[in-house]
Structures are given as C-alpha cells and as structure tokens.
Amino acid sequence: MKFDYICSECSKVYDIQPDLMVCPVCAETQIEDQPLAGVLEVRLTGEADSSFDVFDLLPVEKEFFPPSPVGNTPLWEPENLRKRTGFSNLYIKDDGSNPTNSFKDRASYLVSAFAKKNGIDNIVLASTGNAGSSMAGIGAAAGQEITIFLPETAPPAKIIQALQYGAKVYKVAGNYDLAYDFSMEYSKRAGGMNRNTAYNPMTIEGKKTVSLEVFQQLSKAPDYVFVSTGDGCILGGIYKGFEDLKRLGIISKIPVIYSVQAEGSDALYRAFHSGKFTNIPTATVADSICVDVPRNGAHALKKLKDNGGRIIKVSDEQIIEAQSDLSSSTGLFTEPAGSTAWAGFKKAADEIEKDAVVVIMATGNGLKDTASALKGIHMPEKSISSVDNIL
Ligand SMILES: *Cc1c(COP(=O)(O)O)cnc(C)c1O
C-alpha cells in the first residue's frame, strides 16, 4: 500500500511529512474564526480484499504503535432496545471501552506512532478533555511527553486522568476555542508534534479505523451510522474509513451517516443549512461536542453533502434522557456526548426502515463526567440506619 496526502479542498498531493499539517496553498486563505482551510487527507493506493488487516490500511507501520490495546471495541447487540424499538439490526459500538475510555484513542494511537516513526517525543494539543486524556494515556504507553491545553470548565475526571498519565496540563481562562489557539501558538514556539484535531491529518486517519472494524464485525457495511459531532473529526474519519473500503472495492456503498449535534452547540448544523460557518458562543451539557468553531467543519460538511449524509440536533434534556435510557436499558453508561447519538436515533427512527442495519457510536464512558450524569438520576437524599426504614 502506498500513502500520501491529498488536500481536501484543492486536491494537491503531498508526500507525508511530520511538519506538514494543512495544505500550505489553501492555508493562505484561512480566515480567523472559521474551520481549518486545507485539511489534508491521507490517500491510499494499492489493493486489499475483505480479509484486510486494519494496520495494512494505515500510513504508519505497525512496529511504531505503542503497546496499548486501542480499538477492536465491542459491537453490542442491545436486545432490550431492539425489542422496544422494533429495529432488529440495531448495534452499539462501544468506544468508551478504549484504553482511556473514549473514541479519541483511535487518533492518539496513530499520532503517537507517526511521531515515534519521525523521532519526535513530545506532542502538544488542545482538548475539551477527552483528546487530552487520550493523548496523555497513549503517550504514556509510548514514552512520549504530552502537553495539553484545556478549558478550565473541563470535567475534573478528564483532567485528573491526564495528570495521572503524567501529562503537562494547562487550564486556560476560557473555552476550547481559546485552548486551541494557545496550543497552536505553543507548538509553533516550543516545537513538538501538534495533535490538534483535524489539523494533524493523522487524527482523521486514525478515526477511520472504527469504520474498518464495524465492517469486520458485521462482514458488511451498515446502512446507517449515528454519531455525535463537535469538531467534525470523528464524522470525517468515519466517512474516510468507508470511502477507503469503497475505493478498494470491498464495499459498494457508503452508509447514510447521521451527524447529531446538541441544540446549544450546532455550528455544523447551521452551516449545513446556511452554507456558511458563523462563530457564536455555544453551550451544552455534552462538553465533548461543545465547540464554537468546528475545526474540521469544512471537511466534514463537504463529506456530509457529497455522501447524502444527514444532520440533526437534540436538546440537552434529550441527551440526558438518552444517557439514562441507554444505561438502564443496555448496561452501557456513556458520557453525554456518547449518548447524543442515541438521542439522535430516537429522534430520527421514524425515517428509517425497521430492518436496516444501524450502528450507534457510543463515543465515551459515563464515568468521565459524573456531574452531568447526576442530572439524569435521583441520588438518594437520606442514608438509612436500618432496613426497617424501607420495608
Ligand atoms: C470528541 C468527542 C466527540 C466528537 O468528536 P468531533 O470530532 O469533535 O466531532 C464525541 N464524543 C466524545 C465522547 C468525544 O470525546
């Protein structure tokens, strides 16, 4: 297999190099407060059949990956939900079971290997919480030094996780967008590989592995995939995986992908309908998808449009309700951004044929943000001093 970069905007082709992050030509057109211009995609050329090994479809050789069991996450068959909804081919991809408990490990894993291959041992990034704790954990396995910029409001568990893994953590006096700006400036001045989502092409490429796995687990592509969206990097990655399989002749059609956003942070949704991205302050209980300017917005929007994808939004109440619904019906406890996809499915189910193969992406573990999860349950108020109190 041969790999190079192709610009998602101008189609110019480049050799893969560690210091090339976005297309230098399109980057000249970058406007402040707009999604990244000139996002580079990895292009693969070669042949493979349906018995492919995921590593053979990645642009870094297996020997450079850290010893961390990323991916190969379980595909649940939620019997109760199948019965209740009538969707007999409903699946949930449990990416909260990755080593640091979120989907982000797929990107961190490939970035870590890419840095290792190029002799780079420090990695810098901005994060709402999960990308940071992920890179910290995967970096710990690889022996790399990780520097993270996070919003001060990031859920404590995600910050604690990153610190446990030994990362250098800076809380910024502002939101994720400010953290992003600081991390860019820091890596320009202090060096190291930047792992910012979408900016480092290996983030999208790493995230494609979920589609390859889903194909392997089902022995075919699903009909529909539901995924929550903030920066749009997971969305771009899911498309990239299925597109690679199509290019290789392994599947014949790309699934219909539903991108699900929070009503309070819906930049991609707005751009899908208006054609342009506007930077307005956003807020949602689902911190992992709380993004004012989606960094991979332009790339993700193009993929949605080109492939007939759909985009919907759900309220915070629906997200919290979906979280406890998923927990109590399946035993899978996801963080709010993880249950957002389930909330989206509940909203859109009427549009879908009952026998369709549907995959819900559960992107992160519920224990990462217990404060939000508390909103969907009732904590017992009083302690009991005897069983007599309750019988
Ligand atoms: C990052 C993240 C998302 C959204 O991914 P984007 O690439 O930002 O769209 C969804 N769920 C969880 C748990 C995440 O950590």
The ligand as an SDF file (V2000), in Angstrom:
LIG
                    3D

 15 15  0  0  0  0  0  0  0  0999 V2000
  -14.5310   14.3550   20.6930 C   0  0  0  0  0  0  0  0  0  0  0  0
  -15.7520   13.6310   21.0090 C   0  0  0  0  0  0  0  0  0  0  0  0
  -16.8750   13.6700   20.1680 C   0  0  0  0  0  0  0  0  0  0  0  0
  -16.9710   14.4950   18.9250 C   0  0  0  0  0  0  0  0  0  0  0  0
  -15.9300   14.3590   18.0150 O   0  0  0  0  0  0  0  0  0  0  0  0
  -15.5960   15.5310   16.9890 P   0  0  0  0  0  0  0  0  0  0  0  0
  -14.5150   15.0050   16.1640 O   0  0  0  0  0  0  0  0  0  0  0  0
  -15.1750   16.7040   17.8450 O   0  0  0  0  0  0  0  0  0  0  0  0
  -16.8280   15.8490   16.2550 O   0  0  0  0  0  0  0  0  0  0  0  0
  -17.9770   12.9280   20.5340 C   0  0  0  0  0  0  0  0  0  0  0  0
  -17.9990   12.2020   21.6670 N   0  0  0  0  0  0  0  0  0  0  0  0
  -16.9490   12.1460   22.5030 C   0  0  0  0  0  0  0  0  0  0  0  0
  -17.0550   11.3500   23.7510 C   0  0  0  0  0  0  0  0  0  0  0  0
  -15.7910   12.8600   22.2040 C   0  0  0  0  0  0  0  0  0  0  0  0
  -14.7640   12.8160   23.0540 O   0  0  0  0  0  0  0  0  0  0  0  0
  1  2  1  0
  2  3  1  0
  2 14  2  0
  3  4  1  0
  3 10  2  0
  4  5  1  0
  5  6  1  0
  6  7  2  0
  6  8  1  0
  6  9  1  0
 10 11  1  0
 11 12  2  0
 12 13  1  0
 12 14  1  0
 14 15  1  0
M  END
$$$$
